[in-house]
Amino acid sequence: MKDFFKILVRYIPPYKGNLALNLLFNLLSALFSVFSLYMISPILEILFGMTQDVNEMVEWSASLDSVKHNIYYYITLM
């Protein structure tokens, strides 16, 4: 295993920039996929009639309920 790392150390330096970008883009991909799944939930609930239309917006706060309510409001406007 030590021989493998010795050989690997020779080939890594030219690709350090690509390695950093790869890690960054993988992190962004994971982050965006979580948010896209979270954003599909309100749309599906409205389509299948699980919620009523929201016609007024509430104040933004750190609670999940207010964020979800405002997302429903914007979807209702669309």
C-alpha positions as CSV (number, residue, x, y, z in Angstrom):
1,M,0.0,0.0,0.0
2,K,2.9,2.3,0.7
3,D,4.2,1.8,-2.9
4,F,0.8,2.7,-4.2
5,F,0.8,6.1,-2.3
6,K,4.4,6.8,-3.5
7,I,3.3,6.3,-7.1
8,L,0.1,8.3,-6.5
9,V,2.0,11.2,-5.1
10,R,3.9,11.6,-8.4
11,Y,0.7,11.9,-10.5
12,I,-1.4,14.1,-8.2
13,P,0.3,17.5,-8.4
14,P,-0.7,18.4,-12.0
15,Y,-4.3,17.7,-11.1
16,K,-4.6,19.6,-7.8
17,G,-6.8,22.3,-9.4
18,N,-9.1,19.7,-10.9
19,L,-9.4,17.8,-7.7
20,A,-10.4,21.0,-5.8
21,L,-13.0,21.8,-8.5
22,N,-14.3,18.3,-8.5
23,L,-14.9,18.4,-4.7
24,L,-16.6,21.8,-5.0
25,F,-18.9,20.7,-7.7
26,N,-19.8,17.4,-6.0
27,L,-20.7,19.4,-2.9
28,L,-22.9,21.8,-4.9
29,S,-24.5,18.9,-6.7
30,A,-25.5,17.3,-3.5
31,L,-26.8,20.6,-2.1
32,F,-28.9,21.4,-5.1
33,S,-30.3,17.9,-5.3
34,V,-31.5,18.1,-1.7
35,F,-33.2,21.4,-2.4
36,S,-34.8,20.3,-5.6
37,L,-36.4,17.3,-3.8
38,Y,-37.6,19.6,-1.1
39,M,-39.2,22.0,-3.7
40,I,-41.1,19.2,-5.4
41,S,-43.0,18.3,-2.3
42,P,-45.2,21.4,-2.1
43,I,-46.0,21.1,-5.9
44,L,-47.1,17.5,-5.5
45,E,-49.2,18.3,-2.4
46,I,-51.0,21.0,-4.4
47,L,-51.5,18.8,-7.5
48,F,-53.0,16.0,-5.5
49,G,-55.2,18.2,-3.4
50,M,-53.6,17.6,-0.1
51,T,-53.4,21.4,0.7
52,Q,-55.7,24.3,0.1
53,D,-54.7,27.4,-1.9
54,V,-52.7,29.9,0.0
55,N,-53.8,33.5,-0.8
56,E,-51.7,35.5,1.7
57,M,-48.1,35.5,2.6
58,V,-46.8,35.4,6.2
59,E,-43.7,37.0,7.6
60,W,-40.4,35.2,6.8
61,S,-38.9,33.6,9.9
62,A,-36.5,30.8,10.6
63,S,-39.3,28.3,11.1
64,L,-39.9,25.6,8.6
65,D,-43.7,26.2,8.6
66,S,-43.4,29.8,7.5
67,V,-41.0,29.0,4.7
68,K,-43.3,26.2,3.5
69,H,-46.3,28.5,3.7
70,N,-44.6,31.1,1.6
71,I,-43.6,28.5,-0.9
72,Y,-47.2,27.5,-1.2
73,Y,-48.2,31.1,-1.7
74,Y,-45.8,31.6,-4.6
75,I,-46.9,28.3,-6.2
76,T,-50.5,29.4,-5.9
77,L,-49.6,32.7,-7.7
78,M,-48.2,30.7,-10.6
